[in-house]
């Protein structure tokens, strides 16, 4: 599946990420992977960087890179993709395909 286009996020998410990096916080992140599937990772964010023509990414101490507009929760706090996940979770599955 082709990766979705980067969607700019509110500055507050950058602030949260920067704060977590400064604190050395480690924990679990839930995010949508490149296939649009729910995924999770555990670790500490060591870098926030912009990759040209791709968007803003965090890099974990495991070397995993996650685009910040695809993060659902970051160490228990809502991320930029939380509303998308919440809408998906609340969809009426019985109504689909009718």
N, C-alpha and C positions, 0 to 999 in steps of 0.2 A: 504494500500500500504506500502511496506517495505521502510524504510528510506534509502536514498542513502549513499554511503560510503563517509567519509570526504575527501575532497581534500585540501591539504596544499595550503595556500594563500601567496602572496607576503608580505614581512614584512611591507611594507608601510600601509597595511590595519590595522595591529596591532597598528602602530603609530597613524593613524587617530583616531582609537577607543580610545586609551590612551589619546590623546589630547582632544577629546570630553568629556571624563570622567573628566579630570582635570579642564576643563572649566565649567563643570556642565551643558552642553548643553542638551536641551530637544527638542524633535521634532518627526518627523515621519520617520519610517523605512519601506521600502518595501523589501520583501524577499519571497523566495520559502519555503512554509511550508513542513511538513513531507510527505504530499501527492503530492508534486511537484507543488502545485497550488500557484498562486500569492496571497500574503497576506500582511497585513500591521499592524503596531503597532505604538503606540504613547507613548513616555516616555523618561526617562533619563537612560543612561547606568550606572549601579552602580558597575558592576564587569565584568572582562574578565578573563576567567579561562579555563584550559584544563581539560576535563573530560576523564579519561582513556578509550581508545579504542573507543571513540566517536568523539573527536576533540575539537577545540576551540569554546567556546560559550560566548556570551554576556548575561548578566542578566539585565533586565530592572527593574525600580523601581516598576513595577507591578508584579514582580517575573517571568515574561515570559522569557524563555531562547531561544535564536536564535543562530544557528550554523553560524559562521562568513563566511564560504564559500558559504552560501545561501543568504547573504544580497545583494540585488540589489542596493538600495540606502540607505545611512545613512545620515539623515538630509540634503538631497538634493545633497550629494556627491556620486559619483559612488562607489559601493561596489564590493566585489570579484565576485559576480554573475552577474554583470552588462552586461558583454559581452555575457553571456549565454542568458540573457533576451533580449538583443538587437538582437541577431541572431534569437531568437524565434519570436520576433516581426516583423522581416524583411523577414521571411520565405514566400515563394510563396505558398499560400494556394490553388491556382488553380492547382498547379502541384502535390499536394499530392494525393496519391492513383491512379495515372495513370501508 
